[in-house]
Amino acid sequence: MYVYLKLATTDPTVSPVIDALAVNYSRLPEKPVVISPTNGEKIDDRSPTLSAGDFSDIDNDNFYSSRWQVTRESGNYSAAIIDETLKRPRANYSIGQRLEDGVYFWRVRYQDSTGAWSLWSDEGVFIVGEENNNEIKQSRT
């Protein structure tokens, strides 16, 4: 990594001087683990709560936020039906809207107090209502 610094002044009687420069690196928080619902779990709750593992950071940085995404198509979060960032240290997210019958995929990532984001969790999948596991297979092809 290279950093270029250009110092300039319009006053010809002064010269810029660097007094101090510090560069700190922060490792990413640990990748969250999807806890529930997952593995095609069938649920009746149309406004479920998603749960992931606790925030963990090898640098002992503090939790800052979490980002939760829900989509109808496996791996395609560009058209997520839910994409929300929360700034409270909780490893769960209560969906604030009623979901229709169908297959849903979700993921989460955490941000630490230095601004570093974790990798996205592995994808969780759940079924609301009367859908079946064949539709999960079709959604993933």
PyMOL commands that set and color helices and strands:
alter all, ss='L'
color gray80, all
select helices_A, chain A and resi 133-139
alter helices_A, ss='H'
color red, helices_A
select strands_A, chain A and resi 34-36+41-43+49-52+63-71+82-86+92-94+102-112+124-128
alter strands_A, ss='S'
color yellow, strands_A
deselect
rebuild
show_as cartoon
